[in-house]
Amino acid sequence: NAGVMQNPRHLVRRRGQEARLRCSPMKGHSHVYWYRQLPEEGLKFMVYLQKENIIDESGMPKERFSAEFPKEGPSILRIQQVVRGDSAAYFCASSPQLAGKSTDTQYFGPGTRLTVL
Amino acid sequence: KQEVTQIPAALSVPEGENLVLNCSFTDSAIYNLQWFRQDPGKGLTSLLLIQSSQREQTSGRLNASLDKSSGRSTLYIAASQPGDSATYLCAVAKAAGNKLTFGGGTRVLVKP
């Protein structure tokens, strides 16, 4: 059972371009979370999705950022018109269908490191 | 709003010493607490998860305690090794399936 996959691992964009980050959750997991780690800072929650639904987007910047988790295929975090301040590591995590068990944990991918020139 | 703090921010110890890493959170109404390890340029590896009803969890040389009422958790690593050098993060969840709120991490260096 492969772990959470993220690609690309490294992404370089120029200011104004679009960045698309992909996350394939672990097999059987239907919950996906995106977090951002700015340089020298801790991880901050961005968005929580289930298949075809956004459950919690309270951590998403109001403009330029969007996320989806379609019925088929990976979850996508999209950043339009990137700026230098978007340079960060973006981590995806997945968890299985919840059954009320308090031991449910989030499994993290290796991250995508975005550099905006 | 939940805030998670980890002290110290960095720690350097000689090999063989026990490590004590602290995590505090402002809202005691948590569902669970997790400790993670992050190596430079890498993702997060879950070390231990403590349910809100538990007081501690153990895995090998690692032991994590939770005092929910005082908003504190401590991660103990016994007989540290150079391979334990990494950043250790604690994170709390308010409810099942909820987002994680992370502390800033403690960067650990174990010197041979």
Interface residues (C-beta under 8 A of the other chain):
Chain A: H31 Y33 Y35 E41 G42 L43 K44 F45 Y48 I55 D56 S58 G59 F91 A93 S95 L98 G100 K101 S102 T103 D104 T105 Q106 Y107 F108 G109 P110 G111 R113
Chain B: Y31 N32 Q34 F36 G41 K42 G43 L44 T45 S46 L49 Q51 S52 S53 L89 A91 A96 G97 N98 K99 L100 T101 F102 G103 G104 G105
